[in-house]
Structures are given as structure tokens and as C-alpha cells.
């Protein structure tokens, strides 16, 4: 079992209030399985990163060997962040 950590270092625009002062940083832990659909994984990751208050990090736990398509999806987010 291995893990990948995706950090969000982008500056997200938040509404008129300072969300960082009101909410502590948080992490997301997510398991990824061989039979996971790569497009669903991508959709889930994009959804987490596009929240009003994005996570400090996203930790993906690779539960066994993954397909090359899943690895490519994970790599695209790891290299973009």
C-alpha cells in the first residue's frame, strides 16, 4: 500500500470574509482501488480542490496495484500542484 500527497498551494478567492481565519486547515484522506474509474477519480479530486475552502493536502492511499490510467490521473494532479 502506498500513498501520494497532493498539496494545494494555489490562492483561492473566497467570498467577502476571510475563511482561513474562521476555519482551520484540513486534509482529505481517500483510498484508490484498481477498479476505480479514472474519470470519477479526476472528478472527485477537482471537486475537492474547487471547494470554497480547499484542503491543505489530499492524501491518496493506493490500495494495491493501480491501472496505468489511474496512475496517469494521479500523476497529472501531483505534477500540477
MDAnalysis code that builds the backbone (N, CA, C; Angstrom):
import MDAnalysis as mda
import numpy as np

u = mda.Universe.empty(243, n_residues=81, atom_resindex=np.repeat(np.arange(81), 3), trajectory=True)
u.add_TopologyAttr("name", ["N", "CA", "C"] * 81)
u.add_TopologyAttr("resid", np.arange(1, 82))
u.add_TopologyAttr("resname", ["UNK", "UNK", "UNK", "UNK", "UNK", "UNK", "UNK", "UNK", "UNK", "UNK", "UNK", "UNK", "UNK", "UNK", "UNK", "UNK", "UNK", "UNK", "UNK", "UNK", "UNK", "UNK", "UNK", "UNK", "UNK", "UNK", "UNK", "UNK", "UNK", "UNK", "UNK", "UNK", "UNK", "UNK", "UNK", "UNK", "UNK", "UNK", "UNK", "UNK", "UNK", "UNK", "UNK", "UNK", "UNK", "UNK", "UNK", "UNK", "UNK", "UNK", "UNK", "UNK", "UNK", "UNK", "UNK", "UNK", "UNK", "UNK", "UNK", "UNK", "UNK", "UNK", "UNK", "UNK", "UNK", "UNK", "UNK", "UNK", "UNK", "UNK", "UNK", "UNK", "UNK", "UNK", "UNK", "UNK", "UNK", "UNK", "UNK", "UNK", "UNK"])
u.atoms.positions = np.array([
    [0.852, -1.164, 0.000],
    [0.000, 0.000, 0.000],
    [0.901, 1.233, 0.000],
    [0.628, 2.170, -0.872],
    [1.424, 3.389, -0.901],
    [0.504, 4.590, -0.851],
    [1.106, 5.756, -0.608],
    [0.310, 6.976, -0.542],
    [0.934, 8.053, -1.404],
    [0.088, 8.928, -1.933],
    [0.511, 10.113, -2.661],
    [-0.135, 11.295, -1.975],
    [0.600, 12.374, -1.822],
    [0.055, 13.577, -1.214],
    [0.011, 14.671, -2.249],
    [-1.157, 15.270, -2.409],
    [-1.341, 16.384, -3.338],
    [-1.574, 17.631, -2.504],
    [-0.718, 18.608, -2.608],
    [-0.882, 19.839, -1.845],
    [-1.524, 20.894, -2.709],
    [-2.333, 21.712, -2.085],
    [-2.971, 22.819, -2.785],
    [-2.259, 24.094, -2.388],
    [-1.395, 24.579, -3.244],
    [-0.653, 25.800, -2.969],
    [-1.217, 27.000, -3.699],
    [-2.370, 26.832, -4.348],
    [-2.949, 27.949, -5.083],
    [-3.675, 28.886, -4.145],
    [-3.792, 30.127, -4.551],
    [-4.524, 31.111, -3.771],
    [-5.949, 31.163, -4.279],
    [-6.868, 30.576, -3.534],
    [-8.266, 30.568, -3.930],
    [-8.934, 31.845, -3.463],
    [-9.800, 32.364, -4.295],
    [-10.568, 33.538, -3.909],
    [-11.760, 33.076, -3.094],
    [-11.924, 33.653, -1.934],
    [-13.026, 33.304, -1.055],
    [-13.930, 34.519, -0.966],
    [-15.199, 34.324, -0.608],
    [-16.154, 35.417, -0.512],
    [-15.596, 36.579, 0.295],
    [-16.435, 37.482, 0.716],
    [-16.024, 38.732, 1.355],
    [-15.361, 38.524, 2.713],
    [-15.489, 37.368, 3.299],
    [-14.880, 37.142, 4.602],
    [-13.605, 36.316, 4.473],
    [-12.781, 36.361, 5.494],
    [-11.524, 35.612, 5.498],
    [-11.791, 34.215, 6.054],
    [-12.011, 33.276, 5.170],
    [-12.363, 31.914, 5.573],
    [-11.236, 31.252, 6.360],
    [-10.010, 31.580, 6.029],
    [-8.878, 30.954, 6.718],
    [-8.886, 31.284, 8.205],
    [-9.361, 32.466, 8.545],
    [-9.412, 32.852, 9.955],
    [-10.532, 32.123, 10.686],
    [-11.573, 31.702, 9.972],
    [-12.714, 31.061, 10.604],
    [-12.611, 29.543, 10.625],
    [-11.886, 28.960, 9.690],
    [-11.824, 27.516, 9.577],
    [-10.372, 27.049, 9.611],
    [-10.070, 26.036, 10.421],
    [-8.690, 25.524, 10.452],
    [-8.373, 24.757, 9.171],
    [-7.099, 24.634, 8.842],
    [-6.714, 23.830, 7.677],
    [-7.152, 22.379, 7.890],
    [-7.437, 21.706, 6.786],
    [-7.841, 20.309, 6.891],
    [-7.224, 19.505, 5.761],
    [-7.155, 18.198, 5.982],
    [-6.635, 17.258, 4.989],
    [-7.756, 16.319, 4.565],
    [-7.611, 15.764, 3.372],
    [-8.561, 14.770, 2.860],
    [-7.793, 13.466, 2.663],
    [-8.346, 12.382, 3.167],
    [-7.762, 11.047, 3.001],
    [-8.706, 10.248, 2.117],
    [-8.167, 9.661, 1.054],
    [-9.001, 8.957, 0.086],
    [-8.298, 7.687, -0.382],
    [-9.028, 6.576, -0.414],
    [-8.489, 5.325, -0.941],
    [-8.753, 5.238, -2.433],
    [-7.805, 4.648, -3.170],
    [-7.959, 4.441, -4.606],
    [-7.740, 2.956, -4.873],
    [-8.688, 2.357, -5.591],
    [-8.649, 0.932, -5.895],
    [-8.443, 0.712, -7.390],
    [-7.971, -0.461, -7.737],
    [-7.686, -0.807, -9.134],
    [-8.906, -0.636, -10.044],
    [-10.083, -0.920, -9.543],
    [-11.286, -0.865, -10.373],
    [-11.932, 0.518, -10.407],
    [-11.300, 1.494, -9.760],
    [-11.808, 2.869, -9.775],
    [-11.794, 3.408, -11.202],
    [-12.825, 4.131, -11.568],
    [-12.896, 4.766, -12.885],
    [-12.044, 6.038, -12.860],
    [-11.024, 6.162, -13.721],
    [-10.147, 7.337, -13.699],
    [-10.898, 8.664, -13.832],
    [-11.967, 8.694, -14.610],
    [-12.700, 9.955, -14.756],
    [-13.438, 10.315, -13.465],
    [-13.894, 9.315, -12.710],
    [-14.536, 9.594, -11.425],
    [-13.506, 10.093, -10.413],
    [-12.319, 9.511, -10.443],
    [-11.250, 9.969, -9.556],
    [-10.907, 11.418, -9.867],
    [-10.750, 11.729, -11.153],
    [-10.443, 13.103, -11.555],
    [-11.546, 14.064, -11.107],
    [-12.787, 13.663, -11.292],
    [-13.917, 14.499, -10.880],
    [-13.902, 14.737, -9.368],
    [-13.614, 13.706, -8.598],
    [-13.561, 13.829, -7.140],
    [-12.435, 14.770, -6.702],
    [-11.255, 14.621, -7.314],
    [-10.128, 15.475, -6.959],
    [-10.402, 16.929, -7.326],
    [-10.942, 17.159, -8.510],
    [-11.282, 18.532, -8.919],
    [-12.328, 19.138, -7.994],
    [-13.298, 18.346, -7.604],
    [-14.332, 18.838, -6.700],
    [-13.734, 19.272, -5.366],
    [-12.827, 18.472, -4.830],
    [-12.194, 18.828, -3.549],
    [-11.361, 20.088, -3.677],
    [-10.644, 20.225, -4.781],
    [-9.783, 21.396, -4.966],
    [-10.569, 22.666, -5.268],
    [-11.811, 22.526, -5.739],
    [-12.619, 23.689, -6.092],
    [-13.620, 24.094, -5.018],
    [-13.480, 23.558, -3.832],
    [-14.350, 23.952, -2.732],
    [-14.033, 25.386, -2.315],
    [-14.966, 26.047, -1.666],
    [-14.729, 27.411, -1.179],
    [-13.493, 27.467, -0.301],
    [-13.339, 26.463, 0.511],
    [-12.146, 26.345, 1.357],
    [-11.481, 25.033, 0.972],
    [-10.392, 25.112, 0.224],
    [-9.749, 23.893, -0.249],
    [-8.893, 23.267, 0.837],
    [-8.695, 21.951, 0.719],
    [-7.885, 21.249, 1.712],
    [-6.414, 21.645, 1.625],
    [-5.755, 21.558, 2.753],
    [-4.313, 21.792, 2.813],
    [-3.578, 20.725, 2.005],
    [-4.081, 19.495, 2.062],
    [-3.492, 18.393, 1.318],
    [-4.551, 17.329, 1.057],
    [-4.311, 16.543, 0.021],
    [-5.141, 15.382, -0.278],
    [-4.206, 14.184, -0.279],
    [-4.478, 13.238, 0.584],
    [-3.647, 12.040, 0.691],
    [-4.400, 10.885, 0.031],
    [-3.802, 10.319, -1.002],
    [-4.390, 9.178, -1.697],
    [-3.675, 7.904, -1.250],
    [-4.445, 6.938, -0.800],
    [-3.892, 5.642, -0.407],
    [-4.160, 4.678, -1.549],
    [-3.105, 4.204, -2.167],
    [-3.220, 3.251, -3.271],
    [-3.374, 1.862, -2.663],
    [-4.592, 1.339, -2.692],
    [-4.898, 0.046, -2.091],
    [-4.649, -1.061, -3.107],
    [-3.386, -1.407, -3.267],
    [-2.990, -2.420, -4.231],
    [-2.507, -1.781, -5.520],
    [-2.174, -2.608, -6.503],
    [-1.696, -2.077, -7.782],
    [-2.831, -1.348, -8.504],
    [-2.476, -0.269, -9.195],
    [-3.447, 0.529, -9.940],
    [-3.213, 0.385, -11.430],
    [-4.212, 0.737, -12.212],
    [-4.067, 0.709, -13.670],
    [-3.190, 1.878, -14.103],
    [-2.663, 1.804, -15.299],
    [-1.833, 2.907, -15.810],
    [-2.654, 4.176, -15.946],
    [-3.953, 4.045, -16.278],
    [-4.820, 5.226, -16.402],
    [-4.989, 5.930, -15.059],
    [-5.160, 5.153, -13.984],
    [-5.276, 5.754, -12.653],
    [-3.973, 6.430, -12.246],
    [-2.850, 5.755, -12.512],
    [-1.554, 6.357, -12.195],
    [-1.337, 7.654, -12.967],
    [-1.760, 7.695, -14.215],
    [-1.632, 8.913, -15.013],
    [-2.482, 10.043, -14.437],
    [-3.684, 9.707, -13.994],
    [-4.561, 10.713, -13.373],
    [-3.919, 11.278, -12.113],
    [-3.417, 10.397, -11.265],
    [-2.766, 10.830, -10.029],
    [-1.536, 11.670, -10.349],
    [-0.729, 11.216, -11.306],
    [0.481, 11.946, -11.677],
    [0.158, 13.339, -12.223],
    [-0.947, 13.459, -12.956],
    [-1.299, 14.769, -13.514],
    [-1.636, 15.754, -12.405],
    [-2.237, 15.297, -11.325],
    [-2.537, 16.192, -10.206],
    [-1.299, 16.451, -9.366],
    [-0.463, 15.436, -9.210],
    [0.766, 15.608, -8.414],
    [1.707, 16.609, -9.061],
    [1.845, 16.532, -10.369],
    [2.776, 17.435, -11.064],
    [2.197, 18.832, -11.222],
    [0.861, 18.951, -11.238],
    [0.228, 20.270, -11.418],
    [0.195, 21.050, -10.112],
    [0.375, 20.431, -9.002],
    [0.261, 21.099, -7.720],
    [1.614, 21.314, -7.154],
])
